[in-house]
Amino acid sequence: MEHVLVVTNKNDEKILRKKTEEYDIALLKDGKEREKLRDVVRKMREAMRRCDGVGLSANQIGLPHRLFVAQIPDNQGKMKSYAVLNPNLEKMSDEKETIEEGCLSVPRRYGPVPRHHQVTLTGYNPNGKKLKIKAWGLLARVFQHEIDHLDGKLFIDRATTVYETETEEGGGQKI
C-alpha cells in the first residue's frame, strides 16, 4: 500500500480495470476486523493526501474491496472526510455538468468529463453503519469518479477529450 497504481504500468492497469468485490459487512462485528479496516482507511487517506488527491479507491492501492475515501471542503471551507464501503448510487439527477478531471492513477492526463450534478449515495461506514448521502457539485463528482474506479472504469473512458501535460501540475482536479 506504499504507492498508487498507475495505468502506465501494465500490471497495475490490470488491477485498476478489474471490478472490485463487495466487502462483507458482517465481518465488522469483530473488533479486530474493524480495527484492521480502520488502519486500511487511515493508510488510504495518507496516500491520497501525499499525492494531493481528493479521493482514492481501494483498487488504486491494490486492494480488491469496494471501498473509497475522499476529502473535500464543505460549504464553510472545512475539510470533510468520507470512507464508504460498498457504495452505490441510488439516485442521479438528469442535470449533468462537464468539468475537467484528472486522476492519481492516470498521471499527466486530464480531460472534460460529463457527470451528474446531484447524486444520492448509499453504503456503509467503517463501523458497519448504513450511510445515505445526498451530494452535489464536487462531492457528487468525486463519488461518481470513485465508484467508476471500483467498477474498473477510469475517467479517460468517459472524458470527451484527453489532454497530456508535461508535469503533474495543470489539468483538472486530481480525484
DRENMI-522713 format. One line per 8 residues: number of its first residue (from 1); their letters; for each residue x, y, z of N, C-alpha, C, O, CB. Coordinates in pm, 1 decimal. Last residue first. Glycine has a CB too. Example, Ala and Ser with C-alpha at 12.3 -4.5 7.8 and 13.67 -1.06 7.14 Angstrom:
DRENMI-522713
2) sa) 1285.0/-225.0/708.0/1367.0/-106.0/714.0/1290.0/3.0/787.0/1340.9/113.8/803.9/1408.4/-59.8/572.5; 1319.0/-569.0/780.0/1230.0/-450.0/780.0/1320.0/-330.0/780.0/1423.6/-331.9/846.5/1130.8/-447.3/904.6
END
This chain:
DRENMI-522713
175) ikqgggee) -861.9/1343.7/-878.3/-957.5/1273.4/-792.1/-905.6/1133.4/-764.3/-970.5/1056.4/-693.5/-1098.7/1267.6/-857.3; -734.6/1641.9/-942.2/-691.4/1502.7/-930.1/-781.4/1433.5/-827.8/-776.6/1461.8/-708.0/-540.0/1493.1/-888.2; -894.7/1864.7/-1160.4/-881.6/1819.9/-1020.3/-840.7/1673.0/-1018.1/-903.2/1589.5/-1083.4/-1015.7/1840.7/-941.4; -712.7/1906.6/-1474.3/-827.1/1910.3/-1384.4/-792.2/1865.9/-1243.6/-677.5/1834.1/-1212.2/-937.3/1824.5/-1438.2; -410.3/2088.1/-1559.4/-517.1/1994.7/-1583.5/-626.2/2005.9/-1477.9/-631.1/2102.6/-1401.9/-462.8/1854.5/-1587.9; -119.8/2132.8/-1343.1/-210.1/2165.9/-1453.3/-317.3/2060.6/-1469.7/-315.8/1957.2/-1403.0/-132.6/2181.5/-1583.1; 153.3/1912.6/-1263.5/72.8/2032.1/-1241.3/-18.5/2054.0/-1363.1/5.0/1999.6/-1471.0/164.1/2157.1/-1216.1; 308.6/1710.6/-1352.7/192.4/1671.5/-1273.3/101.2/1791.1/-1250.2/-16.8/1773.2/-1220.0/236.3/1611.2/-1139.0
167) teteyvtt) 400.7/1804.0/-1693.0/425.8/1785.8/-1549.8/298.0/1740.3/-1481.0/192.2/1732.3/-1543.3/478.3/1916.9/-1485.4; 306.7/1811.0/-1949.2/447.6/1776.6/-1929.1/477.4/1743.1/-1783.6/567.2/1664.3/-1753.9/536.8/1891.1/-1974.7; -10.1/1657.4/-2016.1/71.5/1768.8/-1969.4/214.1/1718.8/-1951.2/238.1/1598.7/-1939.2/15.3/1829.0/-1836.4; -264.9/1572.1/-2250.7/-146.3/1535.2/-2173.8/-72.0/1661.1/-2135.3/-69.7/1759.0/-2209.9/-54.6/1439.5/-2254.0; -620.4/1520.0/-2261.3/-502.7/1601.8/-2285.2/-387.1/1548.9/-2202.1/-407.4/1488.5/-2096.8/-530.5/1750.0/-2252.3; -896.5/1376.6/-2411.8/-792.6/1358.2/-2310.1/-670.1/1437.8/-2352.9/-622.2/1425.0/-2465.5/-757.3/1206.3/-2290.6; -1247.2/1434.1/-2432.7/-1114.2/1452.0/-2491.4/-1013.7/1428.9/-2379.1/-1042.8/1458.5/-2263.2/-1096.9/1596.0/-2557.0; -1450.2/1341.3/-2279.4/-1480.8/1371.9/-2418.7/-1353.1/1392.6/-2499.8/-1351.6/1371.2/-2621.0/-1569.6/1496.2/-2427.4
159) ardiflkg) -1407.9/1068.3/-2056.1/-1369.7/1203.2/-2099.1/-1403.0/1222.4/-2247.0/-1386.1/1131.6/-2328.4/-1218.5/1228.0/-2074.1; -1449.4/803.7/-1993.8/-1567.1/891.3/-2002.0/-1535.0/1030.6/-2058.1/-1625.0/1102.0/-2102.4/-1629.4/905.8/-1864.4; -1204.3/687.2/-1979.4/-1308.1/613.7/-2051.9/-1431.1/701.5/-2075.0/-1508.8/675.6/-2166.9/-1347.5/486.4/-1974.6; -1063.8/847.8/-1811.8/-1029.3/856.9/-1953.8/-1128.0/778.5/-2040.2/-1135.1/800.4/-2161.1/-886.8/805.3/-1977.2; -1148.2/769.6/-1559.3/-1206.0/891.9/-1616.2/-1176.2/903.2/-1765.2/-1255.2/962.4/-1838.8/-1152.5/1015.3/-1542.9; -1207.9/412.2/-1569.2/-1124.7/528.9/-1542.5/-1185.4/651.9/-1608.3/-1264.7/640.3/-1701.8/-980.6/506.3/-1592.7; -1349.2/121.0/-1412.3/-1351.3/224.7/-1515.7/-1265.2/342.3/-1471.2/-1251.1/369.0/-1351.9/-1496.8/271.3/-1545.1; -1396.0/-70.9/-1220.0/-1291.7/-96.4/-1318.8/-1287.4/3.9/-1433.2/-1229.6/-23.5/-1538.4/-1309.4/-232.1/-1374.6
151) dlhdiehq) -1566.2/-2.9/-1020.9/-1623.8/-82.7/-1129.9/-1522.5/-110.9/-1240.8/-1557.9/-168.1/-1343.9/-1744.9/-11.2/-1188.4; -1411.2/160.7/-870.4/-1449.0/32.8/-811.0/-1513.4/-60.9/-912.4/-1515.5/-182.5/-893.4/-1543.6/55.5/-695.0; -1403.2/383.0/-1046.2/-1282.0/305.8/-1015.1/-1317.9/166.9/-964.2/-1261.8/67.2/-1009.5/-1196.0/379.6/-910.6; -1673.2/465.4/-1023.9/-1619.6/417.7/-1152.5/-1494.3/334.1/-1129.8/-1480.4/226.2/-1187.4/-1587.9/536.9/-1246.6; -1661.9/550.6/-761.2/-1742.1/431.3/-792.6/-1702.9/377.0/-929.2/-1699.5/255.5/-948.7/-1893.9/463.9/-789.2; -1501.3/779.4/-798.7/-1452.6/666.7/-717.8/-1532.2/539.2/-743.9/-1474.6/430.5/-748.1/-1459.1/701.8/-569.2; -1667.7/939.3/-963.1/-1532.6/903.5/-1007.7/-1483.3/779.8/-931.8/-1430.1/686.6/-992.2/-1434.5/1022.6/-986.9; -1891.7/976.0/-797.6/-1905.7/906.8/-925.8/-1770.4/857.5/-977.3/-1760.2/746.4/-1029.2/-1970.7/999.5/-1029.4
143) fvrallgw) -1773.9/1117.6/-581.2/-1841.5/989.3/-558.5/-1852.2/909.8/-688.8/-1825.0/789.8/-690.5/-1982.1/1012.1/-498.3; -1683.7/1346.4/-720.2/-1586.8/1257.0/-656.2/-1650.7/1119.8/-632.8/-1588.9/1017.1/-661.2/-1536.3/1317.5/-521.9; -1932.5/1458.0/-794.7/-1834.0/1419.4/-896.9/-1733.7/1319.2/-839.3/-1702.7/1218.5/-903.0/-1759.6/1544.4/-951.1; -2041.3/1517.2/-546.1/-2111.0/1423.1/-634.6/-2015.5/1370.8/-741.8/-2018.1/1252.4/-775.3/-2234.0/1490.6/-700.5; -1850.8/1709.2/-463.5/-1867.9/1584.9/-388.6/-1938.8/1479.0/-473.3/-1899.2/1362.4/-471.5/-1946.7/1611.0/-259.5; -1885.3/1918.1/-654.7/-1760.1/1843.1/-648.4/-1776.2/1710.3/-574.7/-1721.4/1609.0/-618.1/-1652.8/1926.6/-580.7; -2239.8/1890.8/-690.7/-2115.4/1959.2/-723.5/-1994.3/1867.4/-715.0/-1998.4/1753.5/-761.5/-2096.1/2076.9/-632.0; -2389.0/1704.0/-421.0/-2394.3/1778.4/-546.4/-2260.1/1842.9/-569.8/-2176.4/1849.2/-479.7/-2507.0/1884.7/-544.8
135) akiklkkg) -2544.8/1435.8/-239.0/-2428.2/1516.8/-275.1/-2452.0/1588.3/-406.9/-2525.2/1539.9/-493.3/-2301.9/1429.7/-284.0; -2668.6/1267.9/31.2/-2708.1/1344.8/-86.7/-2593.7/1439.8/-116.1/-2550.5/1515.4/-29.1/-2844.6/1422.5/-64.5; -2606.8/954.5/162.9/-2553.2/1089.7/148.3/-2605.1/1151.4/19.1/-2588.1/1095.0/-89.0/-2398.3/1088.4/149.6; -2640.4/718.0/395.6/-2713.5/771.9/280.4/-2673.7/918.1/272.0/-2702.9/996.6/362.2/-2872.0/753.6/294.4; -2510.8/422.6/546.4/-2498.4/564.0/510.8/-2592.7/596.4/396.4/-2620.8/512.0/311.4/-2352.8/599.0/472.3; -2508.4/189.1/816.8/-2557.4/230.8/684.9/-2545.3/382.2/669.4/-2566.0/458.6/763.6/-2704.3/186.5/664.5; -2213.2/85.2/985.1/-2338.7/159.9/991.1/-2378.8/204.5/849.6/-2295.2/251.5/772.5/-2325.2/283.0/1086.2; -1964.4/-27.3/996.9/-2074.1/-111.7/950.2/-2209.6/-43.9/955.8/-2311.6/-109.0/933.3/-2078.8/-236.8/1030.6
127) npnygtlt) -1758.9/134.9/1048.6/-1813.2/64.0/1164.6/-1929.6/-26.9/1126.5/-1986.8/-95.0/1211.6/-1858.2/163.5/1270.4; -1700.5/264.3/809.1/-1609.1/158.5/855.6/-1652.6/85.6/983.4/-1590.9/-13.6/1022.2/-1474.8/217.7/878.6; -2034.1/287.3/661.9/-1912.5/346.3/715.2/-1822.7/234.3/768.9/-1866.1/119.2/773.6/-1945.1/450.5/826.6; -2186.6/191.5/352.2/-2161.5/169.3/495.0/-2035.9/244.0/537.0/-1943.2/261.8/457.9/-2147.6/17.7/526.2; -2431.0/325.4/125.6/-2318.9/237.3/154.8/-2307.6/220.7/304.8/-2406.4/234.0/376.9/-2187.0/292.2/95.3; -2549.2/549.8/-127.9/-2570.7/465.6/-11.2/-2449.1/376.3/5.7/-2373.4/354.4/-88.8/-2701.2/381.2/-24.9; -2593.4/873.7/-259.9/-2504.5/759.7/-241.9/-2547.1/682.5/-116.9/-2577.2/741.9/-13.3/-2356.0/806.0/-230.9; -2742.8/1058.0/-498.0/-2765.7/1005.5/-363.6/-2687.3/875.8/-354.2/-2710.8/781.1/-429.2/-2919.9/983.1/-333.6
119) vqhhrpvp) -2627.7/1348.1/-679.6/-2644.4/1203.7/-662.4/-2683.6/1174.7/-517.1/-2660.7/1255.4/-427.0/-2513.4/1127.1/-701.0; -2607.4/1602.0/-928.1/-2650.0/1562.1/-794.4/-2670.6/1410.7/-790.6/-2723.6/1351.8/-884.8/-2780.3/1636.3/-753.3; -2495.5/1617.5/-1181.9/-2471.9/1727.0/-1087.2/-2506.2/1686.2/-944.5/-2441.3/1730.9/-849.9/-2553.5/1849.7/-1127.0; -2323.5/1356.0/-1344.7/-2448.3/1403.9/-1285.6/-2416.7/1509.9/-1181.3/-2323.5/1495.0/-1102.2/-2528.7/1287.0/-1222.5; -2067.5/1451.7/-1580.8/-2114.4/1376.5/-1463.0/-2246.8/1436.5/-1415.8/-2277.5/1552.4/-1443.5/-2007.6/1379.4/-1347.2; -1834.8/1453.1/-1843.9/-1972.1/1483.0/-1801.4/-2012.7/1392.0/-1684.5/-1993.9/1270.5/-1689.8/-2071.2/1465.7/-1920.3; -1511.0/1572.0/-1835.1/-1593.1/1452.8/-1810.3/-1733.6/1497.6/-1769.4/-1749.8/1571.2/-1672.0/-1529.0/1361.6/-1699.4; -1221.0/1683.3/-1999.8/-1357.1/1713.7/-1958.3/-1441.6/1585.7/-1949.1/-1443.8/1503.5/-2040.7/-1421.3/1813.2/-2056.2
111) gyrrpvsl) -900.0/1572.2/-1866.4/-996.5/1596.6/-1971.9/-1134.7/1623.7/-1916.8/-1163.7/1591.6/-1801.5/-1001.1/1480.0/-2066.0; -556.8/1469.6/-1834.3/-679.5/1526.9/-1782.1/-774.6/1546.9/-1898.8/-735.0/1539.4/-2015.1/-652.8/1661.0/-1706.8; -244.9/1331.0/-1734.1/-357.0/1338.1/-1828.9/-477.8/1397.0/-1758.1/-498.0/1376.9/-1638.4/-390.9/1197.4/-1887.4; -42.2/1284.9/-1549.9/-19.0/1380.6/-1658.1/-127.9/1381.5/-1765.7/-104.2/1428.4/-1877.0/112.7/1351.2/-1722.3; -146.6/954.3/-1449.5/-61.6/1073.1/-1438.0/-49.3/1153.0/-1567.8/-46.5/1098.0/-1677.9/75.3/1032.3/-1392.5; -382.5/806.9/-1335.2/-360.3/840.4/-1476.4/-276.1/967.7/-1480.0/-327.1/1075.7/-1509.6/-497.1/859.4/-1554.7; -425.9/782.6/-1067.9/-381.8/662.0/-1139.3/-357.0/685.2/-1287.9/-315.2/593.7/-1358.9/-484.1/553.0/-1122.9; -522.3/1028.6/-991.8/-394.7/984.9/-936.1/-338.0/864.7/-1010.7/-216.4/846.6/-1016.2/-410.9/951.3/-789.3
103) cgeeitek) -660.8/1228.3/-1247.7/-668.9/1109.4/-1164.0/-530.2/1069.4/-1116.3/-433.0/1075.9/-1191.5/-734.8/993.6/-1240.2; -876.5/1499.0/-1345.3/-751.7/1426.7/-1352.8/-765.1/1308.2/-1258.9/-869.9/1289.7/-1196.9/-628.8/1517.4/-1315.9; -1128.4/1672.2/-1528.4/-1083.9/1585.7/-1419.9/-944.6/1535.5/-1450.7/-901.4/1530.4/-1565.8/-1181.3/1467.7/-1398.8; -1331.9/1947.7/-1615.8/-1206.1/1874.3/-1633.7/-1171.6/1796.2/-1507.8/-1183.5/1846.4/-1396.0/-1091.4/1970.8/-1669.4; -1683.9/1896.9/-1647.2/-1571.3/1966.2/-1584.4/-1446.7/1881.0/-1606.6/-1454.5/1758.5/-1615.1/-1596.9/1991.4/-1430.4; -2013.4/1923.4/-1725.9/-1885.8/1873.9/-1776.4/-1774.5/1961.0/-1721.2/-1770.4/2081.8/-1744.4/-1883.2/1872.5/-1931.7; -2307.3/1812.9/-1565.5/-2213.8/1919.6/-1596.1/-2080.9/1857.1/-1635.9/-2042.1/1751.7/-1585.5/-2196.6/2016.0/-1475.4; -2656.8/1730.3/-1588.7/-2515.0/1694.1/-1587.9/-2432.6/1819.3/-1610.2/-2480.2/1918.3/-1665.7/-2483.0/1586.9/-1696.3
95) edsmkeln) -2971.9/1647.6/-1464.7/-2877.9/1754.8/-1496.3/-2734.1/1703.9/-1483.7/-2695.4/1643.8/-1383.5/-2900.7/1876.5/-1403.5; -3096.2/1434.1/-1355.9/-3089.6/1440.0/-1502.2/-2985.0/1541.9/-1544.6/-2918.0/1525.5/-1646.6/-3227.7/1475.8/-1562.7; -2927.4/1293.7/-1070.9/-3005.7/1398.1/-1137.0/-2995.0/1384.4/-1288.1/-2897.7/1330.3/-1340.8/-2958.8/1537.8/-1092.7; -2965.0/974.6/-936.2/-2877.2/1067.8/-1007.2/-2965.3/1169.3/-1078.6/-3066.1/1133.4/-1139.5/-2783.0/992.8/-1108.7; -2971.7/746.0/-663.6/-3039.6/844.2/-748.1/-2935.1/933.4/-812.9/-2831.4/963.9/-754.0/-3141.5/928.9/-666.0; -2785.3/557.5/-571.1/-2928.6/526.9/-571.1/-3004.9/617.8/-666.4/-3091.9/572.4/-740.7/-2985.8/539.9/-430.2; -2482.6/422.7/-613.4/-2555.8/544.5/-647.3/-2702.9/508.2/-663.2/-2740.7/437.4/-756.5/-2499.4/610.9/-778.0; -2304.2/270.6/-350.0/-2396.6/254.0/-461.7/-2465.7/387.4/-486.8/-2503.0/457.1/-392.5/-2501.0/140.9/-433.1
87) pnlvaysk) -2024.4/123.1/-181.0/-2104.4/237.7/-224.7/-2190.1/203.8/-346.1/-2154.5/121.8/-430.8/-2013.8/355.8/-256.9; -1886.3/-52.2/7.3/-1995.7/-97.9/-79.2/-2085.2/16.7/-126.8/-2207.4/9.1/-114.8/-2079.9/-200.6/-5.7; -1787.8/200.5/236.4/-1781.1/60.5/194.7/-1904.5/29.1/110.5/-2013.9/77.9/138.9/-1771.6/-35.4/318.4; -1626.5/506.1/257.7/-1751.2/437.4/224.9/-1722.1/297.2/173.1/-1643.7/277.6/80.2/-1831.7/517.3/120.7; -1535.4/782.4/421.8/-1485.3/647.3/397.4/-1609.9/562.9/377.7/-1690.6/548.8/469.6/-1392.8/592.8/516.9; -1463.0/1128.9/410.5/-1557.3/1020.1/385.8/-1478.3/891.0/372.3/-1367.7/890.1/318.2/-1643.6/1046.8/258.0; -1423.5/1450.8/563.9/-1369.9/1322.1/518.6/-1480.4/1218.4/506.9/-1577.6/1219.4/582.4/-1261.2/1272.3/614.4; -1401.4/1790.2/499.1/-1491.4/1681.9/540.6/-1439.0/1552.9/480.2/-1413.1/1545.7/360.1/-1640.0/1709.1/496.1
79) mkgqndpi) -1262.0/2098.0/591.0/-1242.2/1969.5/523.4/-1332.5/1863.0/584.9/-1338.9/1847.8/706.9/-1094.2/1925.7/531.7; -1445.7/2398.0/554.8/-1386.5/2300.0/646.9/-1377.5/2164.9/575.7/-1471.8/2122.3/509.0/-1470.9/2287.9/779.2; -1587.7/2570.4/397.0/-1444.7/2556.9/369.6/-1373.0/2459.5/461.7/-1252.1/2440.0/448.8/-1379.5/2690.1/379.7; -1855.9/2568.0/424.2/-1784.9/2667.0/504.2/-1633.1/2658.0/484.5/-1558.3/2731.1/549.4/-1819.6/2649.1/651.7; -1933.6/2353.7/264.8/-1976.1/2488.9/225.5/-1905.7/2599.1/303.3/-1896.1/2712.0/255.1/-2124.8/2502.8/243.9; -1631.9/2149.8/283.9/-1776.3/2168.9/286.8/-1808.6/2313.1/248.8/-1720.1/2386.8/205.3/-1834.3/2134.2/426.9; -1363.2/2012.9/85.7/-1416.6/2116.1/174.6/-1569.5/2122.5/168.8/-1629.3/2103.3/63.0/-1357.5/2252.2/138.2; -1303.1/1655.6/92.9/-1323.6/1781.5/20.8/-1378.6/1885.2/118.5/-1434.3/1849.4/222.3/-1420.7/1762.1/-100.9
71) qavflrhp) -1188.6/1340.2/60.1/-1181.4/1454.5/150.0/-1194.5/1580.3/67.0/-1110.3/1609.7/-17.8/-1049.2/1454.7/231.9; -1247.7/986.7/62.3/-1249.6/1117.0/-4.9/-1238.2/1224.5/101.6/-1273.3/1203.3/217.6/-1379.7/1136.2/-90.7; -1210.0/638.9/-7.1/-1200.2/752.0/84.4/-1202.3/879.3/1.3/-1163.5/879.4/-115.5/-1070.8/743.7/172.6; -1385.8/331.6/-74.1/-1311.2/450.6/-114.6/-1307.3/549.5/0.3/-1389.3/545.0/92.0/-1373.9/515.5/-240.0; -1437.1/-6.3/-155.7/-1411.5/91.6/-51.8/-1342.4/211.1/-113.9/-1251.9/196.0/-196.0/-1326.5/31.3/62.6; -1466.8/-304.7/-232.1/-1545.9/-186.6/-268.4/-1539.7/-88.5/-151.9/-1624.8/-88.1/-63.0/-1695.0/-224.8/-302.4; -1136.1/-461.3/-254.4/-1264.1/-431.4/-189.9/-1332.7/-306.9/-244.5/-1267.8/-215.9/-296.0/-1243.4/-415.2/-42.9; -878.6/-543.1/-330.6/-992.2/-581.6/-415.0/-1129.2/-538.4/-363.2/-1230.3/-575.5/-422.8/-992.3/-728.4/-431.5
63) lgiqnasl) -599.0/-317.9/-343.9/-693.7/-395.9/-263.9/-820.0/-424.2/-344.2/-864.9/-337.6/-419.3/-728.8/-321.7/-133.4; -422.9/-148.5/-481.3/-408.4/-292.3/-495.5/-501.0/-378.1/-411.3/-484.0/-499.9/-407.1/-272.4/-328.2/-464.1; -477.2/111.9/-472.0/-360.9/70.4/-393.2/-351.6/-82.3/-387.6/-282.9/-138.7/-302.4/-368.7/128.9/-250.1; -698.5/127.4/-623.5/-586.8/212.2/-664.3/-461.3/183.3/-582.2/-351.6/225.5/-619.0/-624.8/359.3/-650.9; -889.1/-21.2/-492.1/-814.5/-87.1/-600.0/-698.9/-1.8/-652.4/-609.9/-54.2/-719.4/-908.4/-120.7/-714.5; -993.4/169.2/-311.0/-910.1/59.3/-262.5/-829.6/-5.5/-374.7/-713.5/-41.2/-354.4/-996.5/-45.4/-194.3; -965.3/510.0/-426.0/-1036.5/382.8/-414.7/-940.2/271.4/-377.8/-821.2/277.5/-408.7/-1108.9/349.0/-545.9; -966.9/840.7/-322.6/-883.7/724.8/-352.3/-965.9/599.0/-327.9/-1028.1/583.4/-222.9/-753.8/724.5/-266.0
55) gvgdcrrm) -973.7/1200.5/-359.2/-1039.1/1071.1/-343.0/-942.5/960.0/-379.1/-848.4/980.4/-455.7/-1166.2/1062.3/-429.5; -817.5/1414.3/-395.4/-936.7/1436.6/-314.0/-1015.4/1307.8/-293.6/-1113.2/1306.0/-218.9/-1025.6/1542.1/-378.6; -452.7/1429.5/-376.9/-580.7/1392.0/-435.5/-695.5/1426.8/-343.5/-674.9/1464.2/-228.1/-583.0/1244.0/-467.4; -179.1/1457.5/-312.8/-262.8/1575.7/-336.8/-392.7/1542.8/-408.9/-438.0/1620.2/-493.3/-185.8/1677.6/-416.9; -44.5/1237.9/-228.9/-49.7/1259.5/-374.5/-132.6/1382.2/-412.2/-154.1/1408.2/-530.6/-107.1/1136.3/-443.6; -87.6/1247.0/41.7/51.2/1254.3/-6.0/55.1/1285.2/-155.7/147.5/1351.1/-203.5/125.7/1121.7/22.9; -363.9/1201.1/49.0/-310.9/1334.4/82.1/-169.0/1352.6/28.8/-134.0/1458.9/-22.5/-312.6/1356.3/234.3; -369.9/929.0/-23.5/-444.6/1028.4/-100.3/-388.2/1167.9/-76.1/-367.3/1243.9/-170.6/-594.0/1024.1/-63.6
47) aermkrvv) -215.7/812.8/182.6/-170.6/801.9/43.0/-238.6/907.4/-43.4/-173.6/969.2/-127.7/-199.5/660.7/-13.0; -381.3/873.1/404.0/-243.9/923.2/397.6/-192.0/921.2/254.1/-130.8/1018.1/209.1/-151.8/839.7/488.4; -609.9/728.3/336.1/-617.4/874.1/348.3/-478.3/936.5/339.9/-459.9/1040.3/276.4/-685.4/913.7/480.7; -505.8/468.1/346.6/-558.4/520.5/220.8/-564.6/672.6/223.7/-529.2/738.6/126.0/-697.3/462.4/192.4; -442.7/450.0/619.1/-334.5/444.5/520.2/-380.4/496.2/383.9/-303.2/560.9/313.1/-282.4/300.9/506.7; -704.7/463.5/725.6/-603.2/562.9/763.7/-490.9/568.1/660.3/-448.7/676.0/618.7/-545.2/530.4/903.3; -816.1/230.8/611.0/-872.4/363.0/578.6/-771.3/472.7/611.0/-753.8/565.4/531.9/-1004.7/387.3/656.5; -656.8/36.2/738.9/-656.4/47.7/592.3/-705.7/186.0/551.2/-644.7/251.2/466.5/-744.8/-62.7/527.7
39) drlkerek) -735.9/83.2/1003.7/-595.9/101.4/966.1/-582.8/117.4/814.0/-507.0/201.8/766.3/-510.8/-18.1/1015.3; -1003.2/9.7/989.3/-968.7/148.7/1024.2/-824.6/179.9/985.5/-794.7/290.2/939.7/-989.4/173.6/1175.5; -969.2/-265.7/939.5/-1027.3/-179.7/836.7/-995.3/-33.1/864.9/-963.1/41.2/772.1/-1179.5/-200.5/828.7; -863.8/-344.9/1186.8/-786.0/-367.4/1064.3/-836.8/-276.4/952.4/-757.6/-217.0/879.3/-793.9/-516.3/1020.6; -1081.0/-284.4/1350.2/-953.5/-214.2/1370.6/-864.9/-227.6/1246.7/-798.8/-131.7/1206.8/-879.9/-269.7/1495.4; -1268.6/-467.4/1253.1/-1296.5/-322.8/1245.7/-1167.7/-243.0/1258.5/-1147.2/-145.3/1186.4/-1396.3/-280.3/1356.0; -1136.7/-705.0/1323.1/-1160.8/-675.3/1181.0/-1189.4/-525.8/1162.2/-1140.7/-464.6/1067.1/-1279.6/-760.3/1126.5; -1146.2/-686.0/1600.1/-1015.7/-691.7/1533.2/-1030.1/-657.0/1385.2/-945.5/-587.7/1328.7/-952.4/-831.8/1549.3
31) gdkllaid) -1424.2/-692.1/1652.1/-1345.4/-572.7/1682.4/-1210.7/-570.3/1612.8/-1165.0/-464.1/1570.6/-1324.6/-562.1/1829.8; -1666.4/-811.2/1438.3/-1542.7/-849.4/1507.9/-1456.9/-723.7/1526.7/-1421.3/-657.1/1429.4/-1463.8/-960.2/1427.6; -1846.0/-696.4/1279.4/-1891.1/-726.9/1415.3/-1772.4/-765.3/1503.3/-1777.2/-753.4/1625.8/-1995.7/-840.7/1413.7; -1742.6/-684.9/1027.0/-1716.7/-569.8/1114.2/-1772.9/-587.1/1254.9/-1750.4/-502.1/1341.1/-1774.8/-445.2/1052.5; -1834.8/-896.7/879.5/-1701.9/-908.4/941.6/-1675.8/-797.9/1043.3/-1595.9/-815.4/1135.3/-1593.7/-905.5/834.5; -2065.9/-804.5/762.0/-2079.1/-886.7/883.2/-1944.4/-903.4/954.0/-1940.6/-922.1/1075.6/-2137.3/-1025.0/847.8; -1982.0/-691.3/523.7/-2009.1/-601.9/636.2/-2020.0/-679.9/767.2/-1986.7/-626.7/873.0/-2137.9/-522.4/611.3; -1762.4/-777.5/300.4/-1856.0/-847.7/388.1/-1874.1/-765.9/516.2/-1790.3/-771.5/606.2/-1805.3/-992.5/420.6
23) yeetkkrl) -1751.3/-578.8/13.0/-1691.1/-604.7/143.7/-1797.2/-670.3/231.7/-1910.7/-623.0/236.7/-1636.2/-472.2/209.4; -1756.8/-688.2/-322.7/-1829.9/-635.1/-207.6/-1754.6/-671.6/-79.7/-1701.2/-781.8/-66.9/-1976.1/-690.2/-203.7; -1468.0/-634.3/-529.7/-1560.9/-724.7/-461.5/-1630.4/-653.1/-345.8/-1570.9/-568.2/-279.3/-1486.7/-849.9/-409.8; -1417.9/-445.5/-839.4/-1388.3/-484.4/-701.2/-1501.0/-568.7/-641.4/-1612.2/-574.0/-693.8/-1364.9/-360.0/-615.0; -1321.4/-513.0/-1171.1/-1427.9/-473.3/-1078.9/-1397.5/-528.6/-939.7/-1356.7/-643.7/-924.8/-1566.8/-523.6/-1129.0; -1014.0/-409.0/-1311.0/-1094.3/-519.7/-1258.8/-1197.9/-466.0/-1160.0/-1165.7/-383.0/-1075.1/-1003.9/-626.2/-1190.5; -843.6/-209.0/-1382.0/-954.1/-237.8/-1474.3/-1045.3/-351.1/-1426.8/-1142.5/-385.2/-1494.3/-898.7/-272.6/-1609.9; -644.4/-210.1/-1190.9/-733.8/-94.6/-1197.8/-856.8/-121.8/-1284.7/-962.6/-62.9/-1262.4/-658.6/25.9/-1251.6
15) ikednknt) -513.0/-448.0/-1259.3/-581.5/-437.5/-1130.3/-683.6/-323.9/-1133.8/-795.9/-339.3/-1085.6/-479.6/-414.7/-1016.1; -410.6/-377.0/-1508.5/-497.3/-495.3/-1496.4/-577.5/-490.1/-1366.7/-695.8/-523.9/-1364.8/-413.3/-625.2/-1501.7; -244.5/-160.7/-1440.5/-367.1/-135.9/-1517.3/-462.4/-254.9/-1509.9/-583.9/-235.4/-1505.4/-332.9/-105.5/-1663.8; -31.7/-289.8/-1310.5/-119.5/-200.7/-1235.3/-252.1/-182.0/-1308.8/-358.9/-186.7/-1247.7/-51.3/-64.5/-1212.1; 78.6/-416.2/-1534.4/27.5/-497.2/-1422.9/-67.4/-415.6/-1336.1/-171.3/-465.6/-1292.9/143.9/-551.5/-1337.5; 152.7/-190.7/-1691.4/53.6/-287.2/-1741.2/-4.4/-374.6/-1630.4/-123.9/-404.3/-1631.6/116.5/-375.6/-1847.3; 173.9/135.8/-1599.0/228.8/4.6/-1565.3/123.2/-99.6/-1601.1/13.5/-96.4/-1545.2/269.2/-4.3/-1412.7; 15.4/346.6/-1656.1/136.4/334.0/-1736.8/211.9/205.1/-1705.5/304.4/168.8/-1778.1/227.4/454.3/-1714.2
7) vvlvhem) -183.8/357.0/-1467.3/-212.2/287.8/-1593.0/-89.5/271.9/-1681.2/-91.0/190.4/-1773.4/-318.6/361.5/-1668.9; -77.5/290.1/-1128.1/-93.7/378.9/-1243.6/-110.7/298.6/-1372.6/-59.1/187.6/-1385.6/27.2/473.6/-1255.9; -138.7/280.0/-774.2/-121.1/211.6/-901.7/-150.6/307.8/-1016.6/-236.4/395.3/-1005.4/-212.4/87.0/-910.2; 37.5/446.5/-524.1/-85.9/441.3/-600.8/-55.6/376.4/-736.1/40.5/413.0/-803.6/-147.4/584.2/-618.9; 225.3/276.4/-265.0/210.4/367.6/-377.4/76.0/346.0/-447.4/10.9/242.6/-432.0/326.0/349.1/-476.8; 208.0/111.9/-40.8/300.3/224.5/-38.0/279.6/323.0/-152.4/312.6/440.9/-138.9/440.6/174.0/-41.2; 82.1/-118.7/0.0/0.0/0.0/0.0/86.5/125.0/0.0/40.2/232.6/37.7/-93.4/-0.2/119.6
END
